Structure formats: C-alpha cells, structure tokens
Amino acid sequence: MATQAEQMAAGLTMSNFAQATDLQKRIWFTLGALIIFRLLSYVPLPGIDPIAMADVFQRNQGGVLDLFNSFSGGALQRMSIIAVGVMPYITASIVVQLSTSLSPSMNTLKKEGESGRKKLNQYTRYLTVLLTAIYGFSVASALLASHTATGQSVAYQGGILFYISTITALVGGTMFLMWLGEQITSRGIGNGISLIIMAGIVSQLPGTLGTMFESVRTGSGQYSALSVIFISILAIVLIAFICFMEQAQRRLLIQYPKRQTMRGVQQEKSFLPLKINTANVIPPIFASSLLAFPITLLGWFGKSATGENKASDIILTIVNLMQPGAWLHALLYALLIIFFCFFYSAITFNPEETADNLKRHGGFIPGIRPGKNTADYLDYVLVRITVIGAAYLTLICLVPEILLGEGYSSLRRLGGTGLLIVVNVTIDTVTQIQGHLLAHQYGDLLKKAKLKGGRLR
C-alpha cells in the first residue's frame, strides 16, 4: 500500500500550486534574479572595444574557452563585468572545504555548528575576493596583449587605470553574483549558484542549436542530417541515463527494538537511503573550474604573443594538449572528477556520526553490531557506491567528447558536462518545488484537523 506521503504527493495539482502563494513568490524571485544575471552579462568592462573583442574571441574560440563562456552565459565573449562568473567562488569553496579536512583548527570550526559555518562562509568570501582580483589582473594583462588580425588592441588605453578599473569591475561583478546566488538559495527555490551556472548554459543553447540546424539546411557546414540525428539520440539517451542514476539509491534496512503496543509486539523498520551519486553535480563543476580558467589565459597569452619564441611554443603546446578531445585533458578531467566524488562524499556523509545517531535511538543494521562495526559497514558501502557514482559521472562527461571527436568543441553546450548540470539542477529544483507543495498541503490538513470547540474541561 502507498504511504500517506506518497498519496499526498500524487494529489499535488495546479490548484495546490495556485494556493501556495509563498512558493509562487519564491519562484518569481528566482526568475527575477536570473533575469538580472542575464542583463549583467551584457554590461561590458570599461575601456574595451567590443568590435575588437569580438574579433579576438572569434579567433581564439573553441575548446575550454567555449566551456568557460557557456558557464558565464556568454559574458566572457562580451567581456562583461561578470566575465569570470562564479568560478572564483567555486574555487574558493574547494580550498576552504579542503582546509577543513587538512587543518585541525578549520575542522573544529566546521563542528561548531551554525557559528562555525558562518565563519567558514566568511573565509570563502574573502578568498573569493582575492582570487577574483588575481583573475582580474590576469584578464587585464591578457586583454592588453590581445590584438585583432589588423593589429588593433582590444583595450582603448592601457596603464594602471585600466588594471584598476578591470580588477574592480570583475571583483564587484563576481561578488554580486555570489550574493545573488545566496539570495536565490535563501529566498528563492533551488541552489542559487547551480541555477546561475545552469542559466548560463541554457542561454547559449538556442544559438548553438540554431547554428547547427542552419548548417544542415544550407549544407555548407560540418553537420549533416545524419550527424544531427545521432547527436539528438545521444542527448536523449544521456538525459534518460542521468535521470535514472540520479534517482538510484542503496537502501540500508534499519531496525529498532521491539515494543509492546495495543496490537501486540511490533518492530519498527525504516531505510537509510544512500544515493549512488552522493556528490551530485559538484565534481564536474569543480573539475571544470580548475581546468578552464588557467588554460584559457594560457591560450590567450600564447596566441596573442607577437613574434615566435620558445616560451610561446611551449605555452601553445600545453594549450593544445589541454583542449577537449586531447588525451591529457580527458585524463586530468577524469582524475579530478573521481577525486572530487570521493572528497565531497567524505565531507557530506560521516559514517561515525550516523552510526552514533542510530545507536542513540536504538536503531541497528541487521547482522551488524552497533557502534564502530556499523560505522565501518557504512564506510564500506559508501566507498563502493561512490566508485559507481564516480564512474557514472566520468562516463557522462567524457562519452560525448570521445564520440563526437573534433566536432565536440563547437557542441560543448550539448556535451555531457553541460547536460549533466542542466538535468541535475532541474531535478533538484523540481524536487524542492514538490517539497514546498507537499508542506503546503500538510499545512492545510493540520488547519482542517484543529478542534472547533473549546478546551476540554
């Protein structure tokens, strides 16, 4: 028989949505924040020639640059004030989370509850400012070194003022995006940072699809009707596989001591669900952020260098090896995804703490002694399902790159990484919407269940 929660979830209709005014406000707030994000991607950095910038980007596009541009919603192509997007914030989060595992003092902060979490968030913000300033200096240097085919500079005027204005604008844009993401998480629906990244990817899809279908219609491009059909089938298969794996769980049976009730002796049972992909979409985002920006800057420096020298040749060789489709890029990307799968799973699920909670409430796993044995068993299960989750994420992110080959650089937005982020964030957002609707329906039931009479005397 279906549980009461499942029956109520099945009864969620548009009428429930129309009555959930708080949920509607959250959705409208989220949509408004994403619109602001899209508008900011069209605000250019001061002192930049947009025509020259478009020419330089056209000559340097492809590979990692396309991926980073899609994450920022085209802001990098237009060199807007949010050109670096939320990547510095993601990198800062990686560093802070790593420090909680390596530093005893940071680990103590993590265990302090809400106050410790606020301090860690503050450290993340400070580090985000520092990293964005470093990125801003690198971007300003790359812009000054960039020239069009006719030798025209991208920047109208160089000097210290250009560096200051560029760094200030990029720091302000990134910090505003970070704040906007936090506001979406607290006052909107879904995870704010993930939604911003998804919005950037989705905003680039119409242009990419339009170019691809126009190429098929005119017969003047590299895409044939057969290749478009193959790509469409591949995308559908990947979406179905992602949806299946994201819902997959390893359910551990939890039993509680028998107790005497009016119906006789009963033993309560429940399940501890462990997701196959515990880390969700975090590993690909972290891996992309660590690979994308440094290689993009190296590519700009290498291709914009005047004359030929040994240093420039070395830079271009490294860039070519790091481009999507190259074996070194695939290897590093896979290793980073696997590392962050295990790292993020380890910091989000604590077997010792879970075992202690079960023991405190009298719960146990059949055949496993409470305490340390339970913690060891949970760790044993977690490691093995994380192996499956890491293999799944690596497969999704690398299969399109392997199958599409050279054409993958122009279809980056249809690749596994972007598809994984869009599907994952969509599933998470829809789940949260269903949770709000379910909570609203429970609230209505509680109101109807209130006694209409006075207190019992």
C-alpha positions, 0 to 999 in steps of 0.5 A, a space after each residue: 500500500 502507498 504511504 500517506 506521503 506518497 498519496 499526498 504527493 500524487 494529489 499535488 495539482 495546479 490548484 495546490 500550486 495556485 494556493 501556495 502563494 509563498 512558493 509562487 513568490 519564491 519562484 518569481 524571485 528566482 526568475 527575477 534574479 536570473 533575469 538580472 544575471 542575464 542583463 549583467 552579462 551584457 554590461 561590458 568592462 570599461 575601456 574595451 572595444 567590443 568590435 575588437 573583442 569580438 574579433 579576438 574571441 572569434 579567433 581564439 574560440 573553441 575548446 575550454 574557452 567555449 566551456 568557460 563562456 557557456 558557464 558565464 552565459 556568454 559574458 566572457 565573449 562580451 567581456 562583461 563585468 561578470 566575465 569570470 562568473 562564479 568560478 572564483 567562488 567555486 574555487 574558493 569553496 574547494 580550498 576552504 572545504 579542503 582546509 577543513 579536512 587538512 587543518 585541525 583548527 578549520 575542522 573544529 570550526 566546521 563542528 561548531 555548528 551554525 557559528 562555525 559555518 558562518 565563519 567558514 562562509 566568511 573565509 570563502 568570501 574573502 578568498 573569493 575576493 582575492 582570487 577574483 582580483 588575481 583573475 582580474 589582473 590576469 584578464 587585464 594583462 591578457 586583454 592588453 596583449 590581445 590584438 585583432 588580425 589588423 593589429 588593433 588592441 582590444 583595450 582603448 588605453 592601457 596603464 594602471 587605470 585600466 588594471 584598476 578599473 578591470 580588477 574592480 569591475 570583475 571583483 564587484 561583478 563576481 561578488 554580486 553574483 555570489 550574493 545573488 546566488 545566496 539570495 536565490 538559495 535563501 529566498 528563492 527555490 533551488 541552489 542559487 549558484 547551480 541555477 546561475 551556472 545552469 542559466 548560463 548554459 541554457 542561454 547559449 543553447 538556442 544559438 548553438 542549436 540554431 547554428 547547427 540546424 542552419 548548417 544542415 539546411 544550407 549544407 555548407 557546414 560540418 553537420 549533416 542530417 545524419 550527424 544531427 540525428 545521432 547527436 539528438 539520440 545521444 542527448 536523449 539517451 544521456 538525459 534518460 541515463 542521468 535521470 535514472 542514476 540520479 534517482 538510484 539509491 542503496 537502501 540500508 534496512 534499519 531496525 529498532 527494538 521491539 515494543 509492546 503496543 495495543 496490537 501486540 509486539 511490533 518492530 519498527 523498520 525504516 531505510 537509510 537511503 544512500 544515493 549512488 551519486 552522493 556528490 551530485 553535480 559538484 565534481 564536474 563543476 569543480 573539475 571544470 573550474 580548475 581546468 578552464 580558467 588557467 588554460 584559457 589565459 594560457 591560450 590567450 597569452 600564447 596566441 596573442 604573443 607577437 613574434 615566435 619564441 620558445 616560451 610561446 611554443 611551449 605555452 601553445 603546446 600545453 594549450 593544445 594538449 589541454 583542449 577537449 578531445 586531447 588525451 591529457 585533458 580527458 585524463 586530468 578531467 577524469 582524475 579530478 572528477 573521481 577525486 572530487 566524488 570521493 572528497 565531497 562524499 567524505 565531507 557530506 556523509 560521516 559514517 561515525 556520526 550516523 552510526 552514533 545517531 542510530 545507536 542513540 535511538 536504538 536503531 541497528 543494521 541487521 547482522 551488524 553490531 552497533 557502534 564502530 562495526 556499523 560505522 565501518 559497514 557504512 564506510 564500506 558501502 559508501 566507498 563502493 557506491 561512490 566508485 559507481 557514482 564516480 564512474 557514472 559521472 566520468 562516463 557522462 562527461 567524457 562519452 560525448 567528447 570521445 564520440 563526437 571527436 573534433 566536432 565536440 568543441 563547437 557542441 560543448 553546450 550539448 556535451 555531457 558536462 553541460 547536460 549533466 548540470 542542466 538535468 541535475 539542477 532541474 531535478 533538484 529544483 523540481 524536487 524542492 518545488 514538490 517539497 514546498 507543495 507537499 508542506 503546503 498541503 500538510 499545512 492545510 490538513 493540520 488547519 482542517 484537523 484543529 478542534 472547533 470547540 473549546 478546551 476540554 474541561 
